[in-house]
Amino acid sequence: MEILETIIGLEVHVQMNTRTKMFCECDNDAFGKPPNTTVCPVCMGHPGTLPVLNEEAVKKAIQVSLALQCTVNRENHFDRKHYFYPDLPAGFQISQYDFPLASSGNVTYEIRDDSGAVQAERTCRITRLHMENDAGKLTHRGSATLVDFNRAGTPLMEIVTEPDLRNSKEASAFAQELRRMIVAIGASEADMFKGMMRFDASISLRLQGTDDLNPRSEIKNLNSFKSLEKALQYEERRLRKLWEETGKPLPCNITTGWLDEEEKTRVLREKETADDYRYFPEPDIPPLVLKESAIAEIRKSLPMLPRQQKQRYKDMALDEKQINLLIEQPALRTIFDAVHKEMHDAKRAAGLVLTQLLGFLNAAGKTVEEGPDADQMLELARKIGDGTISANTGKDVLQKMVTTDKKASTIIAEEGMQNITDEGAIETLVQQAIDANPQAIVSYKEGKSAALGAIIGWVMKESNGQADPQKVQEILRKKV
């Protein structure tokens, strides 16, 4: 019986978060804007207009290229890629064909089980990274189609992998690691709900043990990790069934679409070739020549990448669950890093941020972005650290910070929550505790040192947790 092997490669389209579009000065933040309002003659492809390359987009694309271990090509140029869709106003896309920005990289990623434990480590090679401009957006309503050109001209990176992925789980794990890297660099928010990151997944089958690359099925415009996995799983089953029926692979490359609600693919057409696109050099943009010194400066600006961050948190003795929370949520990571820098204690910082803060946010139905920011959490950590409030009181303050959106100092002042540090006031409370707990004093004098805990507990209860525990102990030991 023939054993078939699955071969998968991805093309990943990522919108860069520049202020303006790729070749004009239009606002690049089109999400939620009224249709066809962030456009101009350049991004609408009007005759006589000239594109001007966005320098910020080039820098962000180089950052991602370096993070992917790619070689940034010193000389690269833009090409016109011709195809005729209603959402492509010029009738062509400005892309890069023969001379892309970068090539020959790799990404190492982890395969995890349902519990989050690492099962294996894999590496996927990157063929190339090139820049291009995005098309607009089509909305189909019955027999009518609406066109919104706000997105037309948005700067895109297209990242193309080698066919190194062997199943849908690997494809999804690779895509998630790629997204983490791009977000960490700051080149894109990669928000798939907003269409900022999309996948074209190519899948084919071959006889196990051979090196054949047979005709493939390319599944277009997948916009979530779940749809990426489901689409590949469905198409693999479909291709295996076809092979069983015909005894051979697909006769030619095809393009398919994923029907999310029906959870199946639909064959759209035979896949286009480079000849169909009629590529030729873009006459209005000169070749892009990069200085080695400029590339070196951009390399220096690279932040710590997710795998490096993960090792740093491992060295802090955080557990796998805590590490994953920090790696997956940049806003949470910013807060934790700030608090940890102040406290110099990873365990205490994790308790405050990953346990208490997340717990209160979940209870309030809020996201990390909707809760206290890094500066507000830093203020709370300082109030605990300098003894203004106790750790227990800090927990109450944090809960109020989440529910009221007020700063720690405001809550402490309004509710009189600061620690009682006046020795006279504490001595009075201690004497009252001794008078109220004579049996505890007897037990302590009989050698039961733990009996003092009852008296300290009485003081803390009467002071609503605001008495300085260390001073309470000092005064109590003097008195007994």
MIMAR-265229 format. One record per residue (C-alpha): x negated, y negated, z negated; residue in three letters. Coordinates in steps of 0.001 Angstrom, whole numbers, plus 500000, padded with zeros to 6 digits. Example, Ala and Ser with C-alpha at 12.3 -4.5 7.8 and 13.67 -1.06 7.14 Angstrom:
residues 2
487700504500492200ALA;486330501060492860SER;
//
This chain:
residues 480
500000500000500000MET;498731496529500927GLU;497867494254498002ILE;498465490612498803LEU;496630487682497238GLU;498167484216496851THR;496170481216498076ILE;497191477721496955ILE;495792474257497610GLY;497169470864496626LEU;497302467373498030GLU;497937464946495184VAL;499176461421495891HIS;498588458934493063VAL;499733455316493029GLN;497066453001491625MET;498127450436489024ASN;496621447380490679THR;498283443980490325ARG;498916443660494072THR;499467446037496971LYS;496773447694499048MET;496506445177501880PHE;498531442131500781CYS;499308439985497713GLU;502787441392497008CYS;503591442531493468ASP;502589446167493099ASN;505081446823490287ASP;508227447561492283ALA;509976449901489833PHE;513394448587488839GLY;513142445543491107LYS;516024444697493506PRO;515526446504496842PRO;513350444813499469ASN;512242441913497262THR;508520442652496770THR;507668442549500469VAL;505930440226502929CYS;505120440205506671PRO;501904442188506043VAL;503413445155504187CYS;506440445029506538MET;504115445518509503GLY;505031442356511370HIS;503049441700514560PRO;500109439337514177GLY;499567439969510457THR;496200441172509165LEU;495538443485506213PRO;492999442504503501VAL;491566445374501452LEU;492312445317497696ASN;488938445325495878GLU;490481446483492593GLU;492006449511494325ALA;488619450472495742VAL;487019450263492274LYS;489735452406490677LYS;489454455005493446ALA;485670455121492966ILE;486142455600489203GLN;488409458594489804VAL;486021459978492439SER;483120459872489976LEU;485217461456487228ALA;486025464300489657LEU;482269464830490201GLN;482664463772493843CYS;479989462229496013THR;481041458657496798VAL;480214458073500438ASN;478207454913500967ARG;479848454334504342GLU;483534455028504949ASN;486232453498507090HIS;489976453309507542PHE;492060454889510293ASP;495563454546511617ARG;497712457629511110LYS;500747457428513375HIS;504124458861512494TYR;507578457424512805PHE;509703457430509668TYR;512313454799508762PRO;510384453909505577ASP;507084453256507412LEU;507616449748508802PRO;504459449497510933ALA;504964452881512578GLY;501578453972511208PHE;499858454422507875GLN;496422452963507148ILE;494518455952505765SER;491026457506505944GLN;490327460500508177TYR;486759461280509296ASP;484968459177506694PHE;486824459314503337PRO;485789457443500213LEU;484538460565498419ALA;484029464294498904SER;482837467546497307SER;483899467412493660GLY;485395469779491091ASN;487743469851488106VAL;487490472327485233THR;490811473085483551TYR;492284475477480971GLU;494999478099481273ILE;497141478206478127ARG;499785480585476835ASP;503187479483475547ASP;501746478765472099SER;499153476409473561GLY;496202478725472939ALA;493519478732475635VAL;493524481967477647GLN;490939481160480305ALA;488963478385481949GLU;488995477778485694ARG;487380475376488167THR;489023473984491291CYS;486895472330493958ARG;487898468944495343ILE;487561468571499107THR;487974464823499318ARG;489518461684497903LEU;490679458990500288HIS;492639455768500052MET;495792454788501927GLU;498976452760501604ASN;502295454264500524ASP;505523454247502508ALA;508860452855501316GLY;511648454891499764LYS;514685456484501405LEU;517937457071499522THR;520427459396501216HIS;524121458804500515ARG;526360461120502469GLY;525766460479506160SER;524069457130505467ALA;520454456426504483THR;519287453320502606LEU;515727452029502939VAL;513847450161500191ASP;510472448770501313PHE;509342447596497853ASN;506977450565497584ARG;505606450116501117ALA;501953449122500884GLY;501370450426497338THR;497720451570496951PRO;497430455361497004LEU;494691457840496300MET;495110461196498010GLU;493151463950496303ILE;492805467151498344VAL;491690470430496781THR;490065473483498258GLU;492373476555498329PRO;491029477717494952ASP;494302478173493035LEU;495782481662492800ARG;499204481222491199ASN;501738478595490161SER;500461478493486573LYS;496952477623487721GLU;498326474939490053ALA;500316473342487238SER;497420473530484748ALA;495053471926487267PHE;497570469174488070ALA;498069468407484375GLN;494322468137483748GLU;493979465885486815LEU;496725463623485499ARG;495082463429482068ARG;491817462344483706MET;493455459669485865ILE;495408458237482916VAL;492296458239480695ALA;490389456277483339ILE;493248453765483603GLY;493578454047487384ALA;497286454877487183SER;500052455544484664GLU;500792458617486822ALA;504433458449485688ASP;506101461125487784MET;509594459913486886PHE;508681456690488701LYS;507094458549491623GLY;503563457481490713MET;502183461005491153MET;503448463476493758ARG;502253466825495057PHE;502216468526498443ASP;501519472195497719ALA;500263474581500404SER;500654478321499872ILE;499722481347501974SER;499070485059501508LEU;496177487294502548ARG;495072490857502017LEU;493170491148498764GLN;489442491461499356GLY;489445489417502581THR;488400485810503134ASP;491139484998505643ASP;492965481683505416LEU;496262482503507084ASN;498938480017508242PRO;500446478234505276ARG;503682476781504049SER;503333473205502798GLU;505968472167500242ILE;506354468379500366LYS;506897465711497704ASN;507059467635494429LEU;507370465128491595ASN;507038467142488382SER;504952469989487001PHE;508088472071486604LYS;509133471608490229SER;505548472365491326LEU;505629475678489483GLU;509142476653490548LYS;508605475725494191ALA;505398477763494417LEU;506988480738492670GLN;509957480680495031TYR;507855480244498163GLU;505481483027497116GLU;508424485409496754ARG;509766484308500145ARG;506427484765501905LEU;505893488184500319ARG;509305489294501527LYS;508544488041505045LEU;505220489925505032TRP;507005493115503931GLU;509489492678506791GLU;506989491747509527THR;503777493282508247GLY;501865490044508804LYS;501536486429507602PRO;503364483403508963LEU;502798482874512696PRO;502015479155512245CYS;501741476435509611ASN;505130475140508466ILE;506431472243506394THR;509105472919503793THR;511124470827501363GLY;512069471746497790TRP;515757471601496882LEU;515590470933493161ASP;519227471615492310GLU;519340474853494325GLU;515791475830493270GLU;514754476969496725LYS;512727475732499685THR;514049474756503105ARG;511984474999506273VAL;511797471554507879LEU;509454471929510859ARG;506181473283512121GLU;503382471421510387LYS;501827468497512220GLU;498149468560513205THR;495639465729513360ALA;496354465439517093ASP;500027464775516335ASP;499052461834514126TYR;496866460270516866ARG;494256459008514451TYR;491976456200515540PHE;489806453695513622PRO;491738450826512048GLU;490701447813514165PRO;491647445161511566ASP;489531446481508652ILE;485761446711509069PRO;483886449789507777PRO;483499449796503998LEU;479811449886503043VAL;479155450439499323LEU;475935449530497530LYS;474393452192495325GLU;474025449595492560SER;477766448867492675ALA;478582452583492394ILE;476160452882489451ALA;477875449985487640GLU;481280451618488108ILE;479865454898486786ARG;478750453087483616LYS;482298451801483099SER;483836455284482982LEU;485563455966479640PRO;485398459253477764MET;487280461888479745LEU;489808464351478244PRO;487405467289477921ARG;484892465057476122GLN;487646463658473910GLN;488752467174473057LYS;485254468153471920GLN;485009464991469804ARG;488247465872467997TYR;487076469465467545LYS;483958468090465853ASP;486300466216463473MET;487816469607462495ALA;491269468748463893LEU;493334471784464841ASP;494371472684468410GLU;497886471299468024LYS;496629467951466745GLN;494041467738469526ILE;496639468435472208ASN;498907465707470814LEU;496081463178471063LEU;494914464254474525ILE;498427464215475981GLU;499474460841474530GLN;497035457977475173PRO;499032455523473018ALA;498906457926470060LEU;495195458469470646ARG;494545454710470507THR;496328454497467143ILE;494541457524465694PHE;491094456321466797ASP;491678452907465216ALA;492889454381461913VAL;490094456962461828HIS;487489454232462384LYS;488896452381459375GLU;489338455398457070MET;486213457376458093HIS;488225460497457248ASP;489797462518460063ALA;492021464548457720LYS;493556461451456101ARG;493898459673459463ALA;495649462727460919ALA;498003462851457933GLY;498963459203458361LEU;499265459176462169VAL;499999462715463343LEU;502173463810460432THR;503808460778458846GLN;504055458396461821LEU;505222461059464295LEU;507666462433461737GLY;509276459030461147PHE;509343458274464891LEU;511069461583465631ASN;513615460961462866ALA;514338457501464300ALA;514545458794467877GLY;511684456534468974LYS;508644457092471181THR;505089456265470131VAL;505235453185472365GLU;508339451965470505GLU;506778452313467056GLY;504008450463465198PRO;501002449742467418ASP;497323450291466601ALA;496879446874464931ASP;499920447405462693GLN;498785450895461692MET;495295449524461038LEU;496761446926458660GLU;498613449670456775LEU;495455451795456532ALA;493567448804455100ARG;496281448137452522LYS;495957451739451357ILE;492162451647451485GLY;491725448464449452ASP;494175449601446780GLY;496934447101447585THR;499298450078447747ILE;498940453764446944SER;499026456501449581ALA;502520457506448408ASN;503770453940448652THR;502093453733452060GLY;504359456521453247LYS;507440454516452218ASP;506036451387453863VAL;505386453297457103LEU;508940454606457210GLN;510224451044456887LYS;507779449861459575MET;509289452383461995VAL;512912451571461188THR;512624447771460854THR;509757446930463252ASP;508215444794460480LYS;504511444652459586LYS;503166446418456502ALA;502227443152454753SER;505728441761455279THR;507409444845453818ILE;505029445014450854ILE;505618441332450037ALA;509387441398450509GLU;509901444501448393GLU;507175443961445783GLY;505489447272446586MET;501893446329445810GLN;500012448318443179ASN;500034447183439534ILE;496375446570438733THR;496722444325435664ASP;495181446271432776GLU;497516444724430188GLY;500615445814432111ALA;499224449304432654ILE;498232449633428972GLU;501788448764427962THR;503166451451430307LEU;500682454025428995VAL;501643453316425367GLN;505326453679426271GLN;504528457008427938ALA;502657458246424834ILE;505559457262422601ASP;508036459007424918ALA;505987462236425191ASN;504618463143421722PRO;504577466870422449GLN;502293466316425460ALA;499809464517423181ILE;499903467413420708VAL;499287469924423516SER;496382467864424855TYR;494750467713421419LYS;495149471482421153GLU;492947471788424234GLY;495497471788427034LYS;493998469060429248SER;496690469555431895ALA;499235468120429453ALA;498039464621430336LEU;499630465116433743GLY;503080464734432206ALA;502161461367430730ILE;500549460122433945ILE;503640461300435847GLY;505882459349433442TRP;503850456158434042VAL;503971456573437820MET;507716457194437743LYS;508421454171435554GLU;506240451963437781SER;507825453279441011ASN;504433454676441971GLY;502797451247441843GLN;500519451688438827ALA;496890452291439792ASP;496475456036439045PRO;492750455720438284GLN;493268452929435739LYS;496176454843434187VAL;493861457817433556GLN;491066455630432174GLU;493335453841429674ILE;495141457050428690LEU;491892458896427883ARG;490742455975425736LYS;493980456035423766LYS;494099459768423103VAL;
//
